[in-house]
Amino acid sequence: MSQPLAGKVALVTGGSRGIGAAIVRRLSSDGATVAFTYSASGDKAKAIVDDIEAQGAKALAIKADSGDPKAVQDAVEKTVSAFGGIDILVNSAGILLRGTVDDFPLEDFDRMFAVNVRAVFAGAQAAARHMKSGGRIITIGSVVAERSGFPTASVYSMTKGAVAAMTRGLARDLGPRGITVNNIQPGPTKTDMNSDEASHEMLKQVIALGRIGEDREIASFAAYLASPEASFITGASLTIDGGYLA
């Protein structure tokens, strides 16, 4: 079985559930040694480590709140200490707090910005200090950066638009060092955090392929961007949405 990431070390934030967990498993199956952070899902994090180790690979679960920039920075340092370096950073941690503009709490604004935007920068900054040429920084954004699509998502959309803009700037900063920076923008995707079947049925009507995405499909895109084959892609926000924006 081909392992295009053999010898690489990856850190995935928010890697104990949903899209993040699918990315952890895929990068490991592609040969990478993977560390990942989790905030509250300790049992799920342990199960992922156990599964990966049962297959003869290495994994490390790190408890860290992405709302705390020092916790994100420490996760990078723990990865480097445990595995001797870092080649791939996937910023997958994110939260969605909904509310209309007239009553959206500023505390929720600050929390969502901290997790969805500041943590991305803090992680990229910390990881880039250790990365060599060929390094990869990948963020899981959202199609709401292009189209909010529903009320109560203004702040969430803002955070994902900020990530897209940041990706372009980081790509310029790190390009001379041979490090690529890209942003994946999933459309409606079925995960344990997004399992409302009634909502899915409505969304299917506006998706060109007529179905909801799978977390493994987002993970395969992340694995491609992490691979040597994607060495000429940087500064890009790439949509994977089944034609939701078409």
HELIX and SHEET records of a PDB file:
HELIX    1   1 GLY A   18  SER A   29  1                                  12    
HELIX    2   2 GLY A   42  ALA A   54  1                                  13    
HELIX    3   3 PRO A   69  PHE A   83  1                                  15    
HELIX    4   4 LEU A  106  PHE A  113  1                                   8    
HELIX    5   5 ALA A  114  ARG A  118  3                                   5    
HELIX    6   6 ALA A  119  ALA A  128  1                                  10    
HELIX    7   7 VAL A  143  ALA A  145  5                                   3    
HELIX    8   8 SER A  154  LEU A  174  1                                  21    
HELIX    9   9 GLY A  175  ARG A  177  5                                   3    
HELIX   10  10 GLU A  197  LYS A  204  1                                   8    
HELIX   11  11 ASP A  215  ALA A  226  1                                  12    
HELIX   12  12 PRO A  228  ALA A  230  5                                   3    
SHEET    1   A 7 ALA A  59  LYS A  63  0                                        
SHEET    2   A 7 THR A  33  TYR A  38  1                                        
SHEET    3   A 7 VAL A   9  THR A  13  1                                        
SHEET    4   A 7 ILE A  88  ASN A  91  1                                        
SHEET    5   A 7 ARG A 136  ILE A 140  1                                        
SHEET    6   A 7 THR A 180  PRO A 186  1                                        
SHEET    7   A 7 SER A 237  ILE A 240  1                                        
SHEET    1   B 2 THR A 189  LYS A 190  0                                        
SHEET    2   B 2 GLY A 213  GLU A 214  1                                        
END                                                                             
